[in-house]
């Protein structure tokens, strides 16, 4: 063996109690280090470049030469150290040659019967002034989806707004149209929506049940918290009506689990209390939290201290998640459950999400948006349902997103889990959908380290948890292109 150099950029060492877990950045793989491999790693971390003399001086008389040699070979195989030969070839720059849509999001009405103070929707209007999607536009959207998803067995149609139930007649018609089209093409159609719940009726719930909708309810917690921002157009709090509707929904709906989506705004950081209320008072299957940091009205954004507090409280809730997981129970903490899924599956992202590649959003004019968050924004659209996808321009944006050249992402240890962060978060804060979400970076790195700790503990002490609670989630995601239970941001 000649001199070997340590590849610090592709390895991260995480302490889990008395154990050490190596996070392999290129593959997002996790490897528990035994005493010898940990000691060899420490040698390389100390020296940077290691010679045979360094190895002999550190380990002579402590470990067998054969064991040391095997450990170093394992490090070479993982690319943790380099022997001067050409390194593993870097991935070619992302090139988009196909646009295999699996999901189309229909912004069925810009109108909403609520006036939530923090709403990010730039095309939002009151019910009276809202623009409803026409049936012809919605049908052409489905036609586009099926054309681009020709090789897929399943497609997913998401209804969004405003409040999508303000155009329930269109939803009913498009479900019928989609199912008939899919039957002819031997495909399965899945349907999803996020709703404020205020317009739910038993008949609507029964319709959703019959067509197995994936449902997420926007609700912010107990009455005092929810009513702070989620108000009617006339300024009244909506907790009482929402709570009644949610109880009816959860008592009547049985096709799929129902999740809650919580927006955390300035002054609202009680993650544990909100989770407890939504789980125990209503029985939501899963609760996901979305911290507001880039709202147009800065007064609603969490302060830097509040954002730190939110992540600390998410870790507190995460420890309860771990306690339950060791007993083979899932407490429905959507954000951490998503991270467990990513680690278990070995997720390696080239892009932050499927927006622009597997997913597009159609606004009421039929224009194709990068995702539902961009409808009504100043970001140019990428074609329309009449002429199809503007593939050259959309491809250029996605290819740039997959490269991130010259940004902190290229050396970040969680780059293959985060991949730069939400396009809309970046656009709202920096005016550029490709700008990394630097205001989150330290928090996200710490959050992933915490997730590695939790995952390692579950894997060691109750691996059956993954088979019972994670594998079905992966299967559901593979089938629909997105999770039925929406965590954090609605369709990301």
C-alpha positions in Angstrom: 0.0 0.0 0.0 1.2 3.5 -0.9 0.0 6.7 0.6 -3.8 6.9 0.9 -5.7 10.2 1.1 -8.9 10.7 3.1 -12.0 11.8 1.2 -13.5 14.0 3.9 -16.2 15.3 1.5 -18.0 11.9 1.2 -18.2 10.7 4.8 -19.9 11.9 7.9 -19.4 10.3 11.3 -22.4 10.3 13.6 -22.3 9.4 17.3 -25.3 7.3 18.3 -25.0 6.7 22.1 -21.9 4.6 22.5 -22.0 3.6 18.8 -20.6 5.3 15.7 -22.5 5.3 12.4 -20.9 6.3 9.2 -23.1 8.2 6.7 -21.8 7.6 3.2 -22.7 10.8 1.4 -22.8 9.6 -2.3 -25.2 6.7 -1.6 -26.9 8.0 1.7 -25.9 4.6 3.0 -25.4 4.0 6.8 -22.7 1.7 8.2 -22.1 1.0 11.9 -18.4 1.2 12.7 -16.8 -1.5 14.9 -13.8 -0.7 17.1 -11.2 -1.3 14.3 -13.0 0.5 11.5 -13.6 3.4 13.9 -10.0 3.5 14.8 -8.9 3.4 11.1 -11.3 6.2 10.3 -9.8 8.2 13.1 -6.4 7.7 11.8 -7.4 9.1 8.4 -9.3 12.0 10.0 -6.2 12.8 12.1 -3.7 12.6 9.3 -5.5 13.3 6.1 -2.9 11.3 4.2 -1.8 8.0 5.6 1.3 5.9 4.8 2.1 2.3 5.7 4.3 3.6 8.4 1.4 5.5 10.0 -0.7 2.4 10.0 2.1 0.4 11.6 2.8 3.0 14.2 -0.9 3.3 15.2 -2.0 -0.3 15.2 1.1 -2.6 15.6 0.4 -5.2 18.3 -3.3 -4.1 18.6 -4.9 -5.6 15.5 -4.0 -8.3 13.0 -2.4 -7.0 9.8 -5.1 -9.0 7.8 -8.0 -7.3 9.6 -6.4 -3.9 9.1 -5.8 -4.5 5.4 -9.4 -5.7 5.0 -10.8 -2.6 6.7 -8.7 -0.3 4.4 -9.9 -2.3 1.4 -13.5 -1.7 2.5 -12.7 2.1 2.8 -11.2 2.0 -0.7 -14.3 0.2 -2.1 -16.5 2.9 -0.5 -14.3 5.7 -1.9 -13.6 7.0 1.6 -9.9 7.0 0.8 -8.0 7.3 -2.4 -4.9 5.5 -3.5 -4.0 8.0 -6.2 -5.7 6.0 -9.0 -8.5 7.7 -10.9 -11.4 8.3 -8.5 -14.8 6.8 -9.1 -16.1 8.8 -12.1 -18.3 11.7 -11.2 -21.9 11.4 -12.4 -22.5 13.0 -15.7 -24.4 16.3 -15.6 -28.1 15.7 -15.4 -29.6 15.6 -18.9 -33.4 15.6 -19.3 -34.5 13.6 -22.4 -38.0 12.6 -21.2 -40.8 14.1 -19.1 -42.5 11.1 -17.6 -45.3 12.8 -15.8 -47.0 10.9 -13.1 -48.9 13.7 -11.4 -50.9 16.7 -12.6 -52.1 19.3 -10.1 -55.3 21.1 -11.1 -55.7 24.6 -9.6 -59.4 24.3 -9.9 -60.3 27.7 -8.4 -58.2 30.7 -7.3 -61.1 31.6 -5.0 -61.0 30.5 -1.4 -63.7 30.9 1.3 -61.0 31.6 3.9 -58.5 34.4 4.2 -55.6 32.8 6.0 -53.1 35.6 6.8 -50.0 33.7 5.8 -51.2 32.2 2.5 -48.5 32.0 -0.1 -50.9 31.7 -3.1 -50.2 34.7 -5.3 -53.4 34.2 -7.4 -55.6 33.8 -4.4 -59.0 35.6 -4.5 -62.2 35.7 -2.6 -65.0 33.3 -3.7 -66.7 36.1 -5.6 -63.6 37.2 -7.5 -62.1 33.7 -8.0 -61.3 32.2 -11.4 -62.6 28.7 -11.8 -61.0 26.2 -14.1 -63.2 25.3 -17.0 -64.1 21.7 -17.7 -62.4 21.8 -21.1 -59.1 23.0 -19.6 -59.3 20.3 -16.9 -60.0 17.6 -19.6 -57.0 18.8 -21.7 -54.9 18.6 -18.6 -55.8 15.0 -18.1 -55.2 14.3 -21.8 -51.7 15.8 -21.4 -51.0 13.8 -18.3 -52.0 10.5 -20.0 -50.0 11.4 -23.2 -46.8 12.1 -21.2 -47.4 9.1 -18.8 -47.8 6.6 -21.7 -45.3 4.2 -20.1 -46.8 4.4 -16.6 -49.3 2.1 -15.1 -50.7 4.7 -12.7 -51.3 8.4 -12.7 -52.2 10.8 -9.9 -54.5 13.8 -10.2 -54.3 16.4 -7.4 -57.0 19.0 -6.9 -55.8 22.3 -5.4 -56.9 25.9 -5.0 -57.8 28.3 -3.4 -60.1 25.9 -1.7 -60.7 23.1 -4.2 -64.1 22.2 -2.8 -65.4 25.6 -4.1 -65.3 23.9 -7.5 -66.5 20.4 -6.4 -68.6 20.1 -9.5 -65.5 20.1 -11.7 -63.8 17.6 -9.4 -66.7 15.2 -9.8 -66.6 15.6 -13.6 -62.9 15.2 -13.9 -62.8 12.1 -11.7 -65.3 10.5 -14.0 -63.4 11.6 -17.1 -60.1 10.4 -15.8 -61.3 7.0 -14.7 -63.0 6.4 -18.1 -59.8 7.5 -20.0 -57.6 5.3 -17.7 -59.9 2.3 -18.1 -59.4 2.5 -21.9 -55.6 2.8 -21.5 -55.3 0.1 -18.8 -54.1 2.6 -16.2 -55.1 3.2 -12.6 -55.9 6.7 -11.5 -55.3 8.0 -8.0 -56.8 11.2 -6.7 -55.7 13.6 -3.9 -56.5 17.0 -2.5 -55.7 19.3 0.3 -58.7 21.1 1.9 -59.5 23.5 4.7 -62.4 21.1 5.5 -65.0 23.8 5.9 -67.1 22.8 2.9 -67.1 19.0 3.5 -70.4 17.3 3.6 -71.3 13.7 4.1 -72.1 13.3 0.4 -68.7 14.8 -0.6 -66.9 12.5 1.9 -68.8 9.5 0.5 -67.7 10.5 -3.0 -64.0 10.7 -1.8 -64.4 7.3 -0.2 -65.8 5.7 -3.3 -62.8 7.0 -5.3 -60.2 6.4 -2.7 -58.9 10.0 -2.4 -55.8 10.9 -0.6 -56.9 13.7 1.8 -54.9 16.2 3.8 -56.5 18.8 5.9 -54.9 22.2 6.6 -55.4 22.8 10.3 -53.0 24.6 12.7 -53.8 23.1 16.1 -55.9 24.0 19.1 -58.5 26.8 18.8 -56.4 29.7 19.9 -53.6 28.8 17.5 -55.8 27.9 14.6 -58.0 30.9 14.8 -55.0 33.2 15.0 -54.4 33.0 11.2 -57.0 30.7 9.6 -60.0 33.0 9.4 -63.0 33.5 7.1 -63.0 36.4 4.6 -65.0 38.3 7.2 -62.3 37.8 9.8 -63.9 35.1 12.0 -61.9 32.2 13.3 -62.7 28.8 11.7 -61.7 26.3 14.3 -65.2 25.4 15.5 -66.5 24.7 12.0 -63.3 22.9 11.0 -63.3 20.7 14.1 -66.9 19.6 13.4 -66.2 18.8 9.8 -63.0 16.9 10.6 -64.8 14.7 13.1 -67.4 13.9 10.5 -64.7 13.2 7.9 -62.7 10.9 10.1 -65.8 9.1 11.4 -67.1 8.5 7.9 -64.0 8.2 5.6 -62.3 4.8 5.5 -60.5 4.4 2.2 -57.1 5.8 3.2 -55.5 7.4 6.2 -56.1 11.2 6.5 -53.2 13.6 7.4 -53.1 17.1 8.9 -50.8 19.8 7.5 -49.8 22.5 10.0 -48.2 25.8 9.1 -46.0 27.2 11.8 -45.8 31.0 11.8 -44.3 33.7 14.0 -45.3 33.1 17.6 -46.4 29.5 16.9 -43.8 27.0 17.8 -45.5 24.5 20.1 -44.8 21.4 17.9 -45.5 18.9 20.7 -48.8 20.5 21.8 -50.1 20.9 18.3 -49.2 17.3 17.4 -50.8 16.0 20.6 -54.0 18.0 20.0 -54.4 16.9 16.4 -53.7 13.2 17.1 -55.6 12.8 20.4 -58.5 15.2 19.8 -59.3 14.2 16.2 -57.3 11.1 15.5 -55.4 12.3 12.4 -53.2 9.4 11.1 -50.2 11.7 10.6 -49.3 15.3 11.3 -46.8 17.2 9.2 -45.3 20.6 10.0 -44.3 23.4 7.5 -42.4 26.3 9.1 -43.1 29.6 7.4 -39.8 31.4 6.6 -40.4 33.0 3.2 -44.0 34.4 3.2 -44.6 37.6 1.3 -45.7 39.3 4.5 -42.5 39.1 6.6 -44.5 39.5 9.8 -45.7 35.9 9.6 -42.2 34.4 9.0 -40.6 32.6 12.0 -37.7 34.5 13.4 -34.3 32.9 13.4 -34.6 32.1 17.1 -38.1 30.7 16.5 -36.9 28.5 13.7 -34.2 27.1 15.9 -36.8 26.5 18.6 -39.1 24.7 16.1 -36.3 22.3 15.1 -35.4 21.6 18.8 -39.1 20.8 19.5 -39.3 18.6 16.5 -36.4 16.7 17.9 -38.3 16.4 21.2 -41.2 15.0 19.3 -38.8 12.8 17.5 -37.6 11.2 20.7 -41.3 10.3 21.5 -41.4 8.9 17.9 -38.4 6.7 18.7 -39.8 5.5 22.0 -43.0 4.4 20.2 -41.1 2.9 17.3 -39.2 0.6 19.7 -42.6 -0.7 20.8 -43.6 -1.1 17.1 -45.9 1.9 17.2 -46.1 4.9 14.9 -47.2 8.2 16.5 -47.7 9.9 13.1 -45.0 12.5 13.1 -44.9 13.1 9.3 -41.6 15.0 9.0 -39.6 12.4 10.8 -41.5 9.5 9.3 -40.6 10.9 5.9 -36.9 11.0 6.8 -37.0 7.5 8.1 -38.5 6.5 4.8 -35.7 8.2 2.9 -33.0 6.6 5.0 -34.5 3.2 4.8 -35.0 3.4 1.1 -31.5 4.8 0.5 -33.0 7.9 -1.3 -30.4 9.6 -3.4 -31.9 12.8 -4.9 -30.6 14.6 -7.9 -33.5 17.1 -7.6 -35.3 18.5 -4.6 -38.6 17.0 -5.7 -40.5 15.8 -8.8 -41.7 19.3 -9.8 -41.1 19.9 -13.5 -40.3 16.3 -14.2 -42.8 13.9 -12.7 -45.2 16.7 -11.7 -46.7 19.9 -13.2 -49.4 22.2 -12.0 -52.1 23.6 -14.3 -53.6 27.1 -13.5 -57.1 28.2 -14.4 -55.8 29.5 -17.7 -54.3 26.1 -18.7 -50.7 27.3 -18.2 -48.2 24.7 -17.0 -46.4 25.8 -13.7 -43.4 24.2 -12.1 -45.7 23.2 -9.2 -48.9 24.3 -7.4 -47.0 26.9 -5.4 -46.1 28.9 -8.5 -49.5 29.4 -10.0 -50.1 33.2 -10.2 -46.4 34.0 -9.6 -44.1 35.9 -11.9 -42.0 32.8 -12.7 -42.7 32.1 -16.4 -44.8 29.1 -17.2 -43.6 26.1 -19.2 -46.2 25.7 -21.9 -49.9 25.0 -21.6 -52.4 22.2 -22.0 -53.1 23.3 -25.6 -49.6 23.3 -27.0 -48.0 20.9 -24.5 -44.8 21.2 -22.4 -42.2 23.7 -23.3 -39.6 21.0 -22.9 -36.4 22.9 -24.0 -37.0 25.6 -21.4 -38.2 23.3 -18.7 -35.4 20.9 -19.3 -32.8 23.7 -19.0 -34.2 24.6 -15.6 -34.3 21.0 -14.3 -30.8 20.3 -15.6 -29.5 23.4 -13.8 -31.3 22.3 -10.6 -29.5 18.9 -10.9 -26.1 20.5 -11.2 -26.0 23.3 -8.5 -22.5 24.2 -9.7 -20.8 26.9 -7.6 -23.2 26.5 -4.7 -22.7 25.1 -1.2 -24.7 22.1 -2.2 -21.8 20.6 -4.1 -19.9 19.8 -0.9 -22.8 19.6 1.6 -23.0 16.2 3.3 -26.8 16.0 2.9 -26.8 17.1 -0.7 -28.4 13.8 -1.9 -31.2 14.1 0.7 -32.0 17.8 0.4 -30.7 18.6 -3.1 -30.9 22.3 -2.7 -34.4 22.6 -1.1 -37.8 23.7 -2.2 -37.9 25.6 -5.5 -40.7 27.9 -4.3 -39.1 28.5 -0.9 -36.0 29.7 -2.8 -38.0 31.8 -5.2 -40.0 33.5 -2.5 -36.9 34.3 -0.4 -34.2 34.9 -3.0 -36.1 35.5 -6.3 -34.5 32.5 -7.9 -36.0 28.9 -7.8 -32.5 27.5 -8.0 -31.0 29.4 -5.1 -30.1 27.0 -2.3 -32.2 27.5 0.9 -29.2 28.6 2.9 -31.4 29.9 5.8 -32.3 26.2 6.4 -29.0 24.5 5.8 -27.6 24.2 9.3 -31.0 23.2 10.7 -31.4 20.6 8.0 -28.0 19.1 8.5 -28.6 18.8 12.3 -32.1 17.3 11.6 -30.6 14.6 9.3 -28.0 13.8 11.9 -30.8 13.4 14.4 -32.7 11.2 11.9 -29.7 9.0 11.5 -29.5 8.6 15.3 -33.2 7.6 15.4 -33.0 5.3 12.4 -29.9 3.5 13.8 -31.6 2.9 17.2 -34.7 1.5 15.5 -32.7 -0.6 13.2 -30.7 -2.1 16.1 -33.5 -2.6 18.6 -36.7 -3.1 16.5 -36.0 -3.5 12.8 -39.6 -4.9 12.4 -40.8 -1.3 12.7 -39.6 -0.6 9.1 -41.4 -3.6 7.7 -44.7 -2.7 9.4 -44.7 1.1 9.1 -42.1 2.1 6.4 -42.3 -0.5 3.6 -46.1 0.1 3.0 -45.3 3.8 2.7 -42.7 3.2 0.1 -45.1 0.9 -1.9 -47.8 3.6 -1.7 -45.3 6.3 -2.9 -44.1 4.1 -5.8 -47.7 3.4 -6.8 -48.9 7.0 -6.9 -45.7 9.1 -7.4 -46.4 10.9 -4.1 -47.6 10.0 -0.6 -51.2 10.0 0.2 -50.4 11.5 3.6 -48.8 14.9 2.8 -46.1 16.0 5.1 -44.6 19.4 5.4 -45.3 21.1 2.1 -48.4 19.9 0.3 -47.1 18.1 -2.8 -43.4 18.0 -2.4 
